[in-house]
Amino acid sequence: MGAIKREQGKVVVAMTQGGNSFEITASLVVGADGDKSIVRKHFQGDDENEKTKAIGLRGYYDGVIGMNPNFIELHYFPEIPSGYFWIFPLPNGRANVGIGMLSST
């Protein structure tokens, strides 16, 4: 995938999928693929931003009870101002439990 800015603020995005390439011309492109966005890198370069480097640690637990399988839990603590703790219910009484925070913390 590539993105280049052309005259009059138009954006041309060339994508390759399955060996085929094509171009789309648009007045606006939303790169909704996160901080490491391919679109962002094409327009702003491959700069690193320390404020967006994060780290996560997770584990999987069996025998977790009392969770609603339709909801996840997110917990925020004053001791971790740049992160949060999560619990994702999984099938058969399992859960993904972890913590994520900025690397600088």
Secondary structure as a PSIPRED ss2 file (coil, helix, strand):
# PSIPRED VFORMAT (PSIPRED V4.0)

   1 M C   1.000  0.000  0.000
   2 G E   0.000  0.000  1.000
   3 A E   0.000  0.000  1.000
   4 I E   0.000  0.000  1.000
   5 K E   0.000  0.000  1.000
   6 R C   1.000  0.000  0.000
   7 E H   0.000  1.000  0.000
   8 Q H   0.000  1.000  0.000
   9 G H   0.000  1.000  0.000
  10 K C   1.000  0.000  0.000
  11 V E   0.000  0.000  1.000
  12 V E   0.000  0.000  1.000
  13 V E   0.000  0.000  1.000
  14 A E   0.000  0.000  1.000
  15 M E   0.000  0.000  1.000
  16 T E   0.000  0.000  1.000
  17 Q E   0.000  0.000  1.000
  18 G C   1.000  0.000  0.000
  19 G C   1.000  0.000  0.000
  20 N E   0.000  0.000  1.000
  21 S E   0.000  0.000  1.000
  22 F E   0.000  0.000  1.000
  23 E E   0.000  0.000  1.000
  24 I E   0.000  0.000  1.000
  25 T E   0.000  0.000  1.000
  26 A E   0.000  0.000  1.000
  27 S C   1.000  0.000  0.000
  28 L C   1.000  0.000  0.000
  29 V C   1.000  0.000  0.000
  30 V C   1.000  0.000  0.000
  31 G C   1.000  0.000  0.000
  32 A C   1.000  0.000  0.000
  33 D C   1.000  0.000  0.000
  34 G C   1.000  0.000  0.000
  35 D C   1.000  0.000  0.000
  36 K C   1.000  0.000  0.000
  37 S C   1.000  0.000  0.000
  38 I H   0.000  1.000  0.000
  39 V H   0.000  1.000  0.000
  40 R H   0.000  1.000  0.000
  41 K H   0.000  1.000  0.000
  42 H H   0.000  1.000  0.000
  43 F H   0.000  1.000  0.000
  44 Q H   0.000  1.000  0.000
  45 G C   1.000  0.000  0.000
  46 D C   1.000  0.000  0.000
  47 D C   1.000  0.000  0.000
  48 E C   1.000  0.000  0.000
  49 N C   1.000  0.000  0.000
  50 E H   0.000  1.000  0.000
  51 K H   0.000  1.000  0.000
  52 T H   0.000  1.000  0.000
  53 K C   1.000  0.000  0.000
  54 A E   0.000  0.000  1.000
  55 I E   0.000  0.000  1.000
  56 G E   0.000  0.000  1.000
  57 L E   0.000  0.000  1.000
  58 R E   0.000  0.000  1.000
  59 G E   0.000  0.000  1.000
  60 Y E   0.000  0.000  1.000
  61 Y E   0.000  0.000  1.000
  62 D C   1.000  0.000  0.000
  63 G C   1.000  0.000  0.000
  64 V C   1.000  0.000  0.000
  65 I C   1.000  0.000  0.000
  66 G C   1.000  0.000  0.000
  67 M C   1.000  0.000  0.000
  68 N C   1.000  0.000  0.000
  69 P C   1.000  0.000  0.000
  70 N C   1.000  0.000  0.000
  71 F C   1.000  0.000  0.000
  72 I C   1.000  0.000  0.000
  73 E E   0.000  0.000  1.000
  74 L E   0.000  0.000  1.000
  75 H E   0.000  0.000  1.000
  76 Y C   1.000  0.000  0.000
  77 F C   1.000  0.000  0.000
  78 P C   1.000  0.000  0.000
  79 E C   1.000  0.000  0.000
  80 I C   1.000  0.000  0.000
  81 P C   1.000  0.000  0.000
  82 S C   1.000  0.000  0.000
  83 G E   0.000  0.000  1.000
  84 Y E   0.000  0.000  1.000
  85 F E   0.000  0.000  1.000
  86 W E   0.000  0.000  1.000
  87 I E   0.000  0.000  1.000
  88 F E   0.000  0.000  1.000
  89 P E   0.000  0.000  1.000
  90 L E   0.000  0.000  1.000
  91 P H   0.000  1.000  0.000
  92 N H   0.000  1.000  0.000
  93 G H   0.000  1.000  0.000
  94 R E   0.000  0.000  1.000
  95 A E   0.000  0.000  1.000
  96 N E   0.000  0.000  1.000
  97 V E   0.000  0.000  1.000
  98 G E   0.000  0.000  1.000
  99 I E   0.000  0.000  1.000
 100 G E   0.000  0.000  1.000
 101 M E   0.000  0.000  1.000
 102 L E   0.000  0.000  1.000
 103 S C   1.000  0.000  0.000
 104 S C   1.000  0.000  0.000
 105 T C   1.000  0.000  0.000
